[in-house]
Amino acid sequence: MKMLLDTIQLLRGDMHEVKQRLGALETSISELQRFPSTADDVSADASTDREPDTTTDEDDGVTLGAVDVTVKENRVLQTYMTQTTRRLCNVMGRRWPDPEAPRMNTTTGEIYLTPNFAAGVKEARNALFVRRVAERAFADLADSTHWPVGLDEERSPSFDLAFLLALAKKSFNSLKKGWKQMAAIEASISADANRRNHRPMMRRKRVSSHFSNAFAAAHGLDPAMFIDVIHEQFLSDELSGPDSDASETQEEWKERLAGAAGLPTAPESLAKFQFFEVVVPDWHASWCSDLIHDMEAFAGLTKNLKYHRVEAGRAFDRIPRFAPFNFAIAPEWLAANGKLPANKKLLKEWMEWPEPEDCGLIFERDEGGQIIQMSYEGSPDAE
């Protein structure tokens, strides 16, 4: 009997040791699952369009050999890398140029970089693209006088090219996400063919697509920038009558437009006239409206018309689905409407899109930095 009890006790001890070893094994497996295998990475990358994240967790600081940055410094460097990417591509807005079309800084002769967002970051040309961005950033940051605000020279953070390359890949993926969102917005606008203002929308599309390249080439403007300025979401509407929900009759509407145009308002005269009322976006800066009018005149859209296009001081309050360049926004409108609760979400990214370098536009600013006049090569306001 004693031998049986001793055997049972021995088995209990062995079982306790087995449980301990199983618990340790489960802990090891849990830790390993935090770091996917190379096979898992390849499988995930092949089955989805999302790019794998090659950077460290931005919530953690990094101290690995040659790399020593804090949480704040990591975020500062990530922002700097995105800004460097945009600078080397000369793209401050959301519309990215065709990767097959070479572009050059006419002042320095430098060829601008262009990513191919239709492919992943591992694609050969994109891999070269992110490396060139990282190498440029690494060269610039070698001089601490070029460090962005947020890097403490006294603390002396350290980072190597491999670390900056990881940040460049993350910036690529972030900018690609914005590119996809822009494409989705464009598709949504095009698909919205049954809304009430379909005819004005189609007119705006024709204006913005047919003449932009010729006008930009004739006046030294960056085509990629200019097509964003005259996107159909930013153009005026042309209305052939009063609003359907307005109390104004068709006759009263024609009389009002004739008066605004300095034409006779007698009934027999009005019967001979055809009008389109030009209704402008109320957020649009006047110099951008002038630029669009110049393009329309250049294209001959205002010649030999069988109808009168009349601006009678009327504006619409439609806010576009994505943010325009900063210089296209009327400062007084933004001051009055920018903080309204109803506009908070719609204006989230407004005033975050400065004009690209070497875009061809000339700005005259007041002492406070506000634009008071905009011109371009060959414009009536250019010196």
C-alpha positions in Angstrom: 0.0 0.0 0.0 2.8 2.4 0.9 4.5 1.6 -2.4 1.3 2.6 -4.3 1.0 5.9 -2.4 4.6 6.7 -3.2 4.0 6.0 -6.9 0.9 8.3 -7.0 2.9 11.1 -5.3 5.7 10.7 -7.8 3.2 10.9 -10.7 1.7 14.0 -9.2 5.1 15.7 -9.1 5.8 14.8 -12.7 2.4 16.1 -13.8 3.1 19.5 -12.0 6.4 19.7 -13.9 4.7 18.9 -17.2 2.1 21.7 -16.6 4.9 24.2 -15.9 6.7 23.2 -19.1 3.5 23.5 -21.1 2.8 26.9 -19.6 6.3 28.1 -20.6 5.8 26.7 -24.1 2.5 28.6 -24.5 4.2 31.8 -23.4 7.0 31.3 -26.0 4.4 30.7 -28.7 2.5 33.8 -27.8 5.7 35.8 -28.0 6.6 34.4 -31.3 3.2 35.3 -32.8 4.0 38.9 -32.2 6.7 38.6 -35.0 5.3 37.0 -38.2 7.6 34.8 -40.1 9.0 35.7 -43.5 6.5 33.3 -45.1 3.6 35.0 -43.4 4.8 38.4 -44.6 5.1 37.2 -48.2 1.7 35.5 -48.1 0.0 38.6 -46.6 1.7 40.9 -49.1 0.6 38.7 -52.0 -3.0 38.4 -50.9 -3.8 42.1 -50.2 -3.0 45.5 -51.6 -1.9 46.8 -48.3 1.8 47.3 -47.9 3.4 45.7 -44.8 4.6 48.2 -42.2 8.4 48.1 -42.2 8.9 50.7 -39.4 9.0 50.5 -35.7 5.9 51.2 -33.7 5.5 55.0 -33.6 4.2 54.7 -30.0 7.6 53.5 -28.9 11.0 55.1 -28.9 13.8 53.2 -30.7 17.2 52.3 -29.2 18.9 49.7 -31.5 22.6 50.0 -32.1 23.1 53.1 -34.3 19.5 54.2 -33.8 18.5 56.2 -30.7 15.4 58.3 -31.0 12.5 59.0 -28.6 8.8 58.7 -29.3 8.6 62.4 -30.2 11.7 62.3 -32.3 10.4 59.3 -34.2 7.2 61.2 -35.1 9.2 64.4 -36.0 11.4 62.3 -38.4 8.3 60.6 -39.9 6.8 64.0 -40.7 10.1 65.2 -42.0 10.3 62.2 -44.3 6.8 62.8 -45.7 7.7 66.4 -46.3 10.9 65.4 -48.0 9.0 63.0 -50.3 6.6 65.8 -51.3 9.5 68.2 -51.9 11.5 65.9 -54.1 8.3 65.1 -56.1 7.2 68.8 -56.1 3.7 67.7 -55.1 2.0 69.7 -52.3 -1.6 68.8 -53.3 -3.4 65.6 -53.6 -3.2 65.1 -57.3 -0.1 63.1 -58.2 1.4 63.3 -61.7 1.7 60.5 -64.2 4.8 58.4 -63.3 5.6 58.0 -67.0 5.8 61.8 -67.6 9.3 63.3 -66.7 9.2 66.6 -64.8 12.0 69.0 -64.2 12.7 72.1 -62.0 13.3 74.7 -64.7 15.5 76.7 -62.4 17.9 74.1 -61.1 17.5 71.4 -63.8 16.7 68.8 -61.1 14.5 66.0 -62.3 11.5 65.6 -59.9 10.8 62.1 -58.5 7.5 60.4 -59.1 6.2 57.3 -57.3 4.0 54.7 -59.0 1.2 54.3 -56.5 -0.5 51.7 -58.8 2.2 49.3 -57.6 3.5 48.4 -54.1 6.5 49.8 -52.3 8.5 46.6 -53.2 8.1 47.2 -56.9 11.5 47.8 -58.5 11.0 51.5 -59.4 9.3 52.3 -56.1 12.0 50.5 -54.2 14.5 52.8 -55.9 12.2 55.8 -55.3 12.0 55.3 -51.5 15.8 54.7 -51.3 16.5 57.9 -53.1 14.2 59.8 -50.7 15.8 58.2 -47.7 19.3 58.9 -49.0 18.5 62.6 -49.6 17.0 62.9 -46.1 20.1 61.2 -44.6 22.4 63.6 -46.4 20.4 66.6 -45.4 20.2 65.5 -41.7 23.9 64.9 -41.5 24.1 68.6 -40.8 22.3 69.3 -37.5 21.5 72.8 -38.7 19.0 71.2 -41.1 17.3 69.3 -38.4 13.5 69.9 -38.1 12.0 71.4 -35.0 11.6 68.7 -32.4 15.0 67.1 -32.7 17.1 68.0 -29.7 20.7 68.6 -30.7 21.8 68.5 -27.0 20.3 65.1 -26.6 22.0 64.1 -29.9 19.6 61.5 -31.3 21.2 59.1 -33.7 19.7 57.2 -36.7 21.1 55.4 -39.7 20.1 55.1 -43.4 18.3 51.8 -42.7 16.0 53.5 -40.2 15.3 56.4 -42.5 14.5 53.9 -45.3 11.9 52.3 -43.1 10.4 55.8 -42.5 10.4 56.5 -46.3 8.5 53.3 -46.9 5.9 54.3 -44.3 5.6 57.7 -45.9 5.1 56.1 -49.3 2.3 53.9 -47.9 0.6 56.9 -46.2 0.8 59.1 -49.4 -0.5 56.1 -51.4 -3.5 56.0 -49.1 -4.3 59.6 -49.9 -3.9 58.9 -53.6 -6.4 56.1 -53.3 -8.8 58.4 -51.4 -8.5 61.0 -54.2 -9.3 58.3 -56.8 -12.3 57.2 -54.8 -13.6 60.8 -54.6 -13.1 61.2 -58.4 -15.0 58.0 -59.0 -17.8 59.1 -56.7 -18.2 62.4 -58.4 -18.3 60.8 -61.8 -20.8 58.2 -60.7 -23.1 60.9 -59.3 -24.8 61.5 -62.7 -28.4 61.8 -61.5 -28.1 64.7 -59.1 -29.8 68.0 -59.9 -26.7 69.9 -61.0 -25.6 67.3 -63.4 -25.5 69.7 -66.4 -23.4 72.3 -64.6 -21.1 69.5 -63.5 -20.6 68.3 -67.0 -19.8 71.8 -68.2 -17.2 72.2 -65.5 -15.7 68.9 -66.5 -15.4 70.0 -70.1 -13.8 73.3 -69.2 -11.3 71.7 -66.7 -10.1 68.9 -69.0 -10.0 70.3 -72.5 -7.9 73.4 -72.2 -5.7 73.1 -69.1 -2.6 71.7 -70.7 -2.5 74.2 -73.5 -3.0 77.2 -71.2 -0.4 75.9 -68.7 2.1 75.4 -71.5 1.5 78.9 -72.9 1.9 80.6 -69.6 4.7 78.7 -67.9 2.4 77.0 -65.3 3.0 73.5 -63.8 0.3 71.4 -65.5 -0.1 69.1 -62.4 -0.7 72.1 -60.2 -3.0 73.9 -62.7 -5.3 71.0 -63.3 -5.9 70.9 -59.5 -6.7 74.7 -59.5 -9.4 74.2 -62.2 -10.8 70.9 -61.0 -14.5 70.8 -61.7 -15.3 70.9 -58.0 -13.7 74.4 -57.8 -15.3 76.0 -60.9 -18.3 78.2 -61.1 -21.8 77.1 -62.2 -23.8 78.4 -65.2 -27.5 78.5 -64.6 -30.1 78.9 -67.3 -32.8 80.2 -64.9 -33.7 80.9 -61.3 -33.6 78.2 -58.7 -36.6 75.9 -58.8 -37.3 76.6 -55.1 -36.9 80.4 -55.5 -39.8 82.9 -55.7 -38.2 84.7 -58.7 -39.9 84.0 -62.0 -38.0 83.4 -65.3 -39.0 86.9 -66.6 -37.7 88.6 -63.3 -34.5 86.5 -63.5 -33.8 87.7 -67.1 -34.6 91.3 -66.2 -32.1 91.1 -63.2 -29.3 89.7 -65.4 -30.0 92.2 -68.2 -29.6 95.0 -65.7 -26.4 93.6 -64.3 -25.0 93.3 -67.8 -26.0 96.8 -68.8 -28.5 95.6 -71.4 -32.0 96.9 -72.1 -34.6 95.5 -69.7 -37.7 96.3 -71.8 -39.8 93.1 -72.4 -39.4 93.3 -76.2 -35.6 93.4 -75.7 -35.5 90.7 -73.2 -37.3 88.4 -75.6 -34.2 88.5 -77.9 -31.7 87.7 -75.2 -30.5 84.3 -73.8 -28.7 84.3 -70.5 -26.6 82.1 -68.3 -26.0 83.3 -64.8 -22.5 82.6 -63.6 -22.6 81.6 -59.9 -19.2 81.4 -58.2 -18.1 79.5 -55.2 -18.2 81.8 -52.2 -15.0 80.4 -50.8 -13.0 81.1 -54.0 -10.3 83.8 -53.9 -10.9 86.5 -56.5 -7.4 86.0 -58.1 -8.2 82.3 -58.7 -11.5 83.3 -60.4 -9.6 85.7 -62.6 -7.2 82.9 -63.5 -10.0 80.7 -64.6 -11.6 83.5 -66.6 -8.2 84.0 -68.3 -8.2 80.4 -69.3 -11.7 80.5 -70.7 -10.8 83.6 -72.7 -7.6 81.8 -73.9 -9.6 78.8 -75.0 -12.1 81.0 -76.9 -15.0 79.9 -74.6 -16.2 83.5 -74.3 -16.1 84.4 -78.0 -19.1 84.5 -80.4 -21.5 83.3 -77.8 -25.2 83.2 -78.7 -26.0 84.0 -75.1 -24.8 86.3 -72.4 -22.8 85.0 -69.4 -23.5 87.3 -66.5 -22.1 87.5 -63.0 -24.7 89.2 -60.9 -23.0 88.9 -57.5 -24.6 85.5 -56.7 -22.5 82.7 -55.1 -23.1 79.1 -54.0 -22.0 77.7 -50.7 -21.1 74.2 -51.9 -17.9 73.1 -50.2 -15.8 70.8 -52.5 -15.2 67.2 -51.5 -11.4 67.8 -51.0 -9.3 70.7 -50.0 -8.0 73.2 -52.7 -4.6 74.8 -52.6 -4.2 77.4 -49.9 -3.9 80.3 -52.3 -7.3 79.5 -53.9 -9.1 80.1 -50.6 -10.6 83.6 -49.8 -9.1 84.5 -46.4 -12.2 86.5 -45.3 -14.5 83.5 -46.1 -12.4 81.1 -44.1 -12.3 83.5 -41.2 -16.1 83.7 -41.2 -16.8 80.0 -41.9 -13.8 78.0 -40.8 -14.8 77.5 -37.2 -18.5 76.8 -37.7 -19.4 73.3 -36.2 -21.2 72.3 -39.5 -18.0 72.9 -41.4 -15.5 71.3 -39.0 -15.3 67.9 -40.8 -15.6 69.4 -44.3 -12.7 71.9 -43.8 -10.5 69.5 -41.9 -7.6 69.7 -44.4 -8.0 73.2 -45.6 -5.0 75.5 -45.4 -2.7 72.4 -45.5 -1.8 72.6 -49.2 0.8 75.3 -50.0 1.6 75.9 -53.7 4.4 73.7 -55.1 7.8 75.2 -55.8 8.4 76.4 -59.4 4.6 76.3 -60.1 4.7 79.4 -62.3 2.5 81.6 -60.2 3.7 84.9 -58.8 2.3 86.1 -55.4 2.3 89.6 -54.0 1.8 89.5 -50.2 1.1 92.0 -47.5 3.3 92.5 -44.4 1.3 89.7 -42.6 2.0 87.2 -45.4 -1.6 87.3 -46.8 -1.8 87.2 -50.6 -3.1 90.4 -52.1 -2.5 89.6 -55.8 -1.6 86.6 -57.9 -0.2 86.7 -61.4 1.6 84.5 -63.9 3.8 84.8 -67.0 1.8 86.7 -69.6 -1.1 87.6 -67.3 -2.5 91.2 -67.3 -1.2 91.6 -63.7 2.3 90.4 -64.4 5.0 93.1 -64.5 
